[in-house]
């Protein structure tokens, strides 16, 4: 085989330049290619040519890819050279970075595979152990972390949400860019300090920040208000409805305790989900159930109407002032009832009323944050959990962030 063709095989198939193929061997399920450096022998420190200053040598084995489900390794003799300026140094080689046991092109290949598959699946495709895939994956993602940070440019609207990253109520904080639907950063905790660290890390990118949507978690509100006093904080409507439903459930349970076993079973079976469902999402049989509830249990029916009256305020095209009047009227009507749980909800609304009304100035929801959270949960399941949070964050930035932007082109 001609020398030029041997070099082209290595360059085209495996991205190796400056080496030629001298032989190959199949050992088990692995292919070993014996290669030789076509160029000069250079000092790895000063890059000086030292062809006549060979000190000693050893055989290096480096993983370079996969062919027909077989892992491919290169074997070559790497010399130590006696450099007059640097002393005895290992010669420069361009297959891998330093002492790394995989080639430079393999790093790009691995993170491309793991962007779409688990490390376990990638190990089968690449013909190397899963532990090795994880090691390469983490090393390469760390190298490209700066690429993610550089690509987070001007951010005008953000969504802030929590994510459970480990069993035992271990929650982190995820900040996303609403306009690009990508994760800006993820921290290990959900405290004010952890969110402030994210704000400080991307300070220049947040200079144009106008809107921040979030749930009712006080540390998020505090950190955002203190860091960006002029930013409009919008509470997510979905979380508001979910909190109201919790109070509805609390009221239903309290009421059920006063009923007989038969009545309690009937309410739990026939009316529980009707109480939680929005009327705009009703089908015909839901309307029948609601009519049945009206006839058999006027108290629960009244509670349902109160819930719908409150949430319907956010369905209309109300301005801030008219919405405030309607909410205050709803609170006054609720105070006149005997629903103690709903009265607690009304008091909590009063305490946050002005922030809740921001919805009518900028109706931004945390829907995109919730969607990204579902992707993150899929990553957790696909990786069977992550003990290393830093690696988990890199996987999130790889899948949902800017880390792979421009790298896949």
Secondary structure, 3 states (H helix, E strand, C coil): CCHHHHHHHHHHHHCCCCEEEEEEEEECCEEEEEEEECCCCEECCCCCECCCCEEEEEEEEEEEEEECCEEEEEEEEEEEEEECCCEEEEECCCCCCCCCCECHHHHHHHHHHHCCCCHHHHHHHHCCCHHHHHHHHHHHHHHCHHHHHHHCCCCCEEEEEEEEEECCCEEEEEEEECCCCEEEEEECCCCHHHHHHHHHHCCCHHHHCCEEEECCCHHHHHHHHHHCCCCEEEECHHHHHHHHHHHHHHHHHHHHCCCCHHHHHHHHHHCHHHHHCCHHHCCHHHHHHHHHHHHHCHHHHHHHHHHHHHHHCCCCCCCHHHHHHHHHHHHHHHHCCCCHHHHHHHHHHHHCHHHHHHHHCCCCCCHHHHHHHHHHHHHHHHCCCCCCHHHHHHHHHHHHCCCCCCCCC
